[in-house]
Amino acid sequence: MASFEQAVLKVEKPREFAALQDAIARAFAPEKVEKLLARLAQRRLRVRDWESVLTSGVFDEVEGGETAQSLYVSLAVSDQAQIRELYLFRVEEVSPKLRARFHRLYQYC
């Protein structure tokens, strides 16, 4: 029986990738994730809709004064896919208690 093993892809723009990775990590830090979810609820965004969340500006506390969206657009498609996957992984790691409180954000429809 073969098991799934994620391929390791080389990041083409490590500085931009790291800045976005850090912004996502900061937003999902235990002390800040509730604020992030509240901001998404206020804007009536679905938490799994990466493109809408990115363009909403909730990650724009990126170092260097660049916006998260401009950094994301500058990445190669493979880097963008890795960032999107990282974000969605973090979305699913949110505690069940917060997910229940913000259940509308997590609805698919």
C-alpha positions in Angstrom: 0.0 0.0 0.0 1.5 3.3 -1.1 1.1 6.4 1.1 0.8 10.0 0.0 4.0 12.0 0.3 3.9 15.7 -0.5 6.6 16.8 -3.0 9.1 19.3 -1.8 9.1 22.3 -4.2 11.9 24.8 -4.2 10.7 28.3 -3.4 11.7 30.7 -6.2 11.3 33.9 -4.2 12.3 33.1 -0.6 12.1 36.6 0.8 8.6 37.2 -0.4 7.5 33.7 0.5 8.9 34.1 4.0 7.2 37.5 4.5 3.8 36.0 3.6 4.4 32.9 5.7 5.2 35.1 8.7 2.1 37.2 8.1 -0.1 34.1 8.1 1.7 32.7 11.2 1.2 36.0 13.1 -2.5 36.2 12.1 -3.1 32.6 13.3 -1.2 33.0 16.5 -3.3 31.9 19.5 -3.6 35.4 20.8 -4.6 36.9 17.4 -6.7 34.3 15.6 -10.0 35.4 17.2 -9.4 39.0 16.0 -8.7 37.6 12.5 -11.9 35.6 12.5 -13.8 38.6 13.7 -12.4 40.8 11.0 -13.4 38.2 8.4 -16.9 37.9 9.9 -17.3 41.7 9.8 -16.4 41.7 6.1 -18.7 38.6 5.5 -15.9 36.6 4.0 -15.6 32.8 4.0 -12.4 31.7 5.8 -11.5 29.2 3.1 -11.8 31.7 0.2 -8.1 32.6 0.1 -8.3 35.1 -2.7 -11.0 37.2 -1.0 -9.2 37.0 2.3 -6.0 38.1 0.7 -7.6 41.0 -1.1 -9.4 42.1 2.0 -6.2 43.4 3.6 -6.2 41.3 6.8 -2.6 40.2 6.2 -1.2 43.6 5.3 0.9 43.9 8.5 3.7 42.5 6.3 7.3 43.7 7.0 8.8 46.2 4.6 5.6 48.1 3.9 4.5 45.8 1.0 1.0 44.5 0.9 0.4 40.8 1.2 -1.4 40.8 -2.1 1.5 42.4 -4.0 3.9 39.9 -2.4 1.6 37.0 -3.4 1.2 38.2 -7.0 5.0 38.5 -7.3 5.4 34.8 -6.4 5.7 32.0 -9.0 2.6 29.8 -9.4 4.2 27.0 -7.4 5.0 29.4 -4.5 1.5 30.7 -4.6 0.1 27.2 -4.3 2.3 26.5 -1.3 1.2 29.7 0.4 -2.5 28.9 -0.3 -2.0 25.4 1.1 -0.2 26.8 4.2 -3.1 29.2 4.7 -5.8 26.5 4.4 -3.8 24.2 6.7 -3.8 27.0 9.3 -7.5 27.6 8.8 -8.2 23.9 9.7 -6.0 24.1 12.8 -8.2 26.7 14.5 -9.6 25.4 17.8 -13.0 23.7 17.6 -14.3 26.2 20.1 -13.5 29.2 17.9 -14.7 27.3 14.8 -18.0 26.8 16.5 -18.2 30.4 17.5 -17.5 31.6 13.9 -19.3 28.7 12.2 -20.6 30.9 9.4 -17.1 31.6 8.3 -16.5 27.9 7.9 -19.7 27.1 6.0 -19.2 26.0 2.4 -22.4 27.6 1.1 
